[in-house]
Amino acid sequence: MSSPDKQAPAGAGPVRRIVIVGGGTAGWMTAAPLAQRLARHPDQPCEVILVESAEIGTIGVGEATLPTIRVYNASLGLDANDFIAKTSASYKLGIEFKDWGHLGNRFFHGFGDYGPALAGVGAHHHWLRLAQAFEQMPDIAHWSVPSVMAREGKFVPPDEETPGVADAYSYGFHFDASLYAAYLRDYAVARGAQRVEGMIVGVEQHPHNGFVTAVRLADGRRVEGDLFIDCSGFRGLLIEGALQAGYEDWSNYLPCNSAQAVPCASAPHLTPFTRSTATGAGWLWRIPLQHRTGNGHVYSSDFITDEQAGRVLLDGLDGAALDAPRQIRFVTGRRRKSWVNNVVAIGLSAGFVEPLESTSINLIETAVGKLLELFPDRDCSPALADEFNRVMGSRYEAVRDFIVLHYKLTARDDTPFWRHCAQMAIPDTLAHQIALFRETGRVAILDRDGFAEPSFVAMMVGLGVMPKRHDPLADRVDLRVVHGHFAQLRDMIAQAVARMPSHGAYVTQQAAAGGLARAAA
């Protein structure tokens, strides 16, 4: 496959051919918007080619998402019901945490806030004031709409059907990652993307500037391009194998280095949330889909054997296992640079932070969006690469800190693993955030595109951090007014949730609508 204007020097014009190395979720999430915007542009068409091999498996465990996935899907113009039907999706209001912080602990990190501000002061500060004044003050989760919905097993999207609480919650999805990749593959191919089946055995680079010029396949074919996207997974075929970008290892902050994953039969009730249960040397995930439940055990092999970890996983299933557990090894961290020369790494090739808060797919969304925002000419200006690397580096570090928070704030001392987590050093940025909240109840948001204040409140309070103080401006509001406000808000949330359908019933309705839409088409 020869590239257009093969002899044109770098920087002589627009990118005419993009080669994506690797399929899976990252590859097809990258290909879909590139094909949508570039492949059939009337003035400057750009070939989008994805090279993948059926011989190389994909990780495919990123089945839970943040609400931002809806923005990505909407940007492609995907039909919501069709998406639900074709990916066996269910809805996600947040994550339930069990045995984190201390044994027997249970709390919810929901996609929503704790009610409107009063007198310009955040709701959680007023709750802190009430908690100090009344010994029997209910848990803050009672004022989180998604937490109450999750507890009751209810779901409906926030819209005109949920008056009074529509602006208080959001939602993401659980879906089958392999079905989602196939869904986006069909979308991308229909809009001009080309799929090439083949095993890459070599990478060719320009002798002077080091740009990748082509990848060689096992059958002798060459796929040339102007811009290469590395979605080859942990191995980083281009970004590390060819360009040696370097890797920043975060194992000192996040000790888990292994996982086992297995599907099981669906539980009788389809829950609208992911569950994370802390174990003696890590944690279990539970992700409910329409046709099965996804399960996994993330753990540190320094504190438990693979055989023991597998038993913990299988003993924790809600239904019969549908396969044998699949082993995954990883080193938490990120590439020192995700964009080098004319190669951009997206997905696992760029970095990995364990899926404790469903951030893997969100980081793909961010990288694809930033690539489109900074889309280069053929010279791939280093200034664009520098900005991309700055943004993605900050995003990965912010995600890292939020995940480390889960482990560090623990009173568990029942196993060597948890004693290690309690004693381990943490990034200065996170230490500042914890100290600020513990002393004043305030949240330092260091990444404006990442987790917002309610997420930090949910995690820190849930893990047992009760601030010593609250915002003194909250004291300017009459305590009786505050108490009345919270009582009224709690009643309104309870009434709104009582009117909602069950999550299972709503999913069945939407999936059926998607099936009817496909039949009509």
C-alpha positions, -999 to 999 in steps of 0.1 A, spaced: 0 0 0 18 31 -12 11 64 5 -2 94 -16 25 119 -25 51 94 -13 80 117 -23 66 148 -7 88 161 21 75 163 57 54 194 63 46 197 26 8 194 32 -19 177 51 -19 142 64 -33 119 37 -31 85 54 -35 76 90 -25 41 101 -39 27 134 -19 -2 147 -41 -25 167 -79 -29 171 -98 -36 202 -116 -8 221 -88 18 218 -82 11 181 -118 14 170 -127 42 194 -99 61 176 -109 50 141 -146 59 144 -142 97 149 -113 99 125 -133 82 97 -163 103 105 -144 136 101 -116 128 77 -121 97 55 -147 112 31 -140 149 34 -149 165 1 -118 188 -1 -91 169 18 -99 132 21 -77 112 44 -74 74 44 -79 58 78 -64 23 79 -66 0 109 -42 -30 110 -51 -58 134 -45 -95 138 -70 -121 150 -39 -139 164 -34 -111 190 -60 -110 218 -73 -79 234 -76 -72 271 -112 -63 268 -121 -60 305 -129 -22 304 -167 -28 305 -176 1 329 -175 37 320 -178 73 333 -206 95 321 -183 111 295 -188 81 272 -222 96 264 -205 127 250 -183 105 228 -212 84 215 -233 115 208 -204 131 188 -207 101 165 -244 104 163 -250 69 177 -286 59 185 -288 54 222 -313 25 220 -294 8 192 -262 11 213 -279 -5 243 -292 -34 222 -260 -41 203 -235 -40 232 -257 -57 258 -253 -26 279 -268 -16 312 -267 17 330 -242 28 356 -250 54 384 -217 49 401 -196 24 422 -205 7 454 -175 1 476 -174 -28 501 -148 -34 528 -127 -4 517 -114 17 546 -123 -10 571 -139 -44 571 -177 -41 570 -176 -6 554 -200 1 526 -205 34 507 -213 47 472 -195 69 448 -223 82 427 -223 103 395 -240 133 411 -239 160 438 -254 164 473 -279 191 464 -276 228 456 -253 252 473 -268 273 501 -257 310 504 -229 302 479 -215 274 501 -213 238 489 -239 213 502 -214 190 519 -202 219 542 -237 223 554 -240 186 560 -208 186 579 -222 214 601 -254 194 608 -233 162 615 -214 182 641 -247 195 656 -267 162 656 -253 129 666 -278 109 646 -273 128 613 -278 103 584 -251 95 560 -244 120 533 -254 94 507 -291 101 515 -287 134 496 -271 118 466 -297 110 440 -277 83 422 -269 67 456 -306 64 465 -315 52 430 -287 26 432 -299 14 466 -334 10 453 -324 -6 420 -341 22 400 -331 39 368 -344 65 344 -323 92 326 -323 127 341 -348 146 320 -383 161 322 -395 128 337 -374 135 369 -385 170 380 -365 185 408 -336 160 406 -328 160 369 -297 182 374 -285 162 404 -272 131 387 -256 116 356 -249 81 343 -225 60 323 -228 24 310 -217 -11 315 -212 -29 282 -194 -58 265 -161 -43 254 -157 -67 224 -192 -59 212 -186 -22 216 -154 -25 195 -173 -44 168 -200 -18 169 -175 10 163 -157 -11 137 -189 -13 116 -195 24 121 -160 33 110 -159 10 80 -193 24 68 -177 58 68 -146 49 48 -122 34 73 -102 4 60 -95 -27 80 -63 -47 72 -59 -81 87 -23 -90 94 5 -96 119 30 -67 121 66 -81 121 86 -49 114 85 -11 116 103 11 91 116 46 100 129 76 80 168 75 83 171 111 92 141 122 113 131 89 128 95 92 116 77 59 111 71 54 74 56 20 72 48 -12 91 56 -46 75 32 -76 78 41 -112 81 29 -119 45 53 -93 31 28 -64 26 38 -29 37 14 -4 50 27 31 46 14 62 63 19 98 73 5 96 109 6 64 130 -16 58 160 -3 31 184 -32 11 199 -11 -21 202 -17 -25 240 8 -30 267 37 -38 243 36 -3 227 48 -17 193 56 18 179 58 42 208 82 20 228 94 -7 204 104 17 177 107 51 193 116 41 229 95 68 246 102 54 280 79 43 308 72 59 342 66 31 367 40 39 394 42 5 413 56 23 444 22 41 446 -1 13 433 12 -21 443 -13 -42 424 3 -58 393 -20 -87 383 -56 -95 376 -78 -124 367 -111 -120 349 -141 -143 344 -177 -139 333 -205 -155 352 -243 -160 348 -264 -129 354 -279 -123 389 -317 -122 392 -317 -84 396 -298 -62 372 -281 -36 394 -274 0 380 -239 2 395 -205 -14 395 -194 -30 427 -158 -30 441 -151 -53 470 -117 -50 488 -100 -83 494 -69 -93 515 -45 -83 487 -65 -62 462 -101 -59 451 -129 -76 432 -150 -60 404 -185 -69 395 -200 -54 363 -236 -64 354 -245 -67 317 -277 -79 301 -264 -113 291 -238 -119 319 -219 -104 347 -182 -94 343 -160 -102 373 -123 -98 381 -98 -98 409 -71 -71 408 -43 -80 432 -6 -78 441 14 -109 434 37 -99 462 10 -106 488 -10 -135 473 -4 -163 448 -22 -166 415 -39 -198 427 -51 -181 458 -63 -151 439 -82 -173 415 -100 -190 444 -110 -156 459 -124 -146 425 -144 -177 420 -157 -178 456 -171 -143 451 -192 -148 420 -229 -142 421 -236 -170 395 -220 -199 378 -187 -192 361 -190 -192 323 -153 -197 316 -120 -202 333 -103 -171 348 -80 -153 324 -47 -140 337 -35 -104 331 -2 -89 341 5 -52 342 28 -25 354 9 6 365 23 38 349 25 58 317 47 65 288 70 95 294 57 108 261 26 96 243 33 115 211 68 111 196 75 122 160 45 110 139 34 84 164 6 89 190 -1 63 216 -37 58 227 -50 33 252 -29 7 270 1 16 248 1 51 264 -3 39 300 -23 19 325 -40 27 358 -61 -1 372 -98 0 364 -109 9 400 -128 40 388 -135 30 352 -110 55 338 -94 35 309 -121 42 283 -123 78 295 -85 83 289 -91 69 254 -118 95 248 -96 123 261 -67 112 239 -88 110 208 -104 143 214 -71 160 221 -56 145 189 -84 159 168 -80 193 186 -43 193 178 -44 174 145 -11 179 127 2 184 91 26 158 79 55 175 97 38 167 131 51 199 147 69 192 180 49 220 196 17 200 191 33 169 205 45 189 235 10 201 243 -6 167 238 20 152 261 14 179 287 -23 174 288 -22 136 288 5 135 313 -15 156 337 -46 135 331 -29 103 339 -13 117 370 -46 130 383 -62 96 377 -33 80 395 -37 102 425 -75 95 427 -69 58 426 -40 59 452 -65 78 475 -86 46 477 -57 26 490 -40 51 513 -70 61 533 -74 28 551 -78 17 587 -74 -19 576 -45 -37 592 -58 -73 589 -33 -82 561 2 -73 551 -11 -58 519 -33 -32 537 -6 -24 562 17 -17 533 -9 6 517 -13 25 549 24 31 552 34 37 516 45 71 503 21 90 481 25 119 456 28 153 471 -2 164 451 -24 138 467 -10 145 502 -20 181 498 -56 172 488 -60 148 517 -46 173 542 -68 202 529 -100 181 532 -91 166 566 -84 201 581 -110 223 563 -135 201 544 -124 218 511 -114 200 480 -85 209 458 -93 202 422 -60 199 403 -76 185 371 -106 205 359 -114 178 333 -113 150 358 -132 140 390 -152 169 405 -157 179 441 -186 155 449 -164 125 439 -136 135 463 -162 141 490 -178 106 484 -145 89 486 -129 107 515 -160 106 537 -167 70 526 -132 60 536 -136 76 570 -122 111 568 -144 135 587 -130 170 583 -122 189 615 -139 221 602 -163 232 576 -165 264 556 -171 292 582 -194 309 557 -219 281 562 -224 293 598 -241 325 584 -272 304 575 -297 298 603 -292 262 614 -330 256 614 -331 267 577 -303 243 569 -320 215 587 -353 222 569 -336 224 536 -320 189 540 -352 174 553 -371 187 523 -345 176 498 -343 141 513 -381 138 510 -381 151 474 -353 126 464 -372 97 480 -404 106 462 -387 110 428 -369 77 431 -401 59 442 -417 69 408 -389 55 388 -389 21 370 -366 -6 381 -333 -7 363 -339 -41 347 -373 -30 334 -359 1 318 -330 -17 302 -353 -43 287 -375 -15 273 -345 3 257 -329 -28 243 -362 -38 228 -366 -4 212 -331 -7 197 -340 -41 183 -371 -27 167 -352 2 152 -327 -22 136 -356 -44 122 -373 -13 108 -340 -2 91 
